[in-house]
């Protein structure tokens, strides 16, 4: 499987982690979460979860207000909570 925009595939034979990393940067803030194949039941299912979280996060961040060009603290906290719950 190939990496996609904001989603990177990690497959290491010698490492303990195989899965997808979601990394989204907007207005000086970076949101990151890892989606393990073991936790979600395979590479396809972990990709699906990562894409759903990415779409929700993009919608939240792109529709939020900015303060001096930066995301507000409440938006950052909402984004972190969204990733924690996904």
Protein Blocks (a to p, Z undefined) as FASTA:
>chain_A
ZZdehiacdddfkbmbdcddddddeehiacdddddfklnopaklmmmmmmmmmmmmmmmm
mmpcceehiacfklmmmmmmmmmmZZ
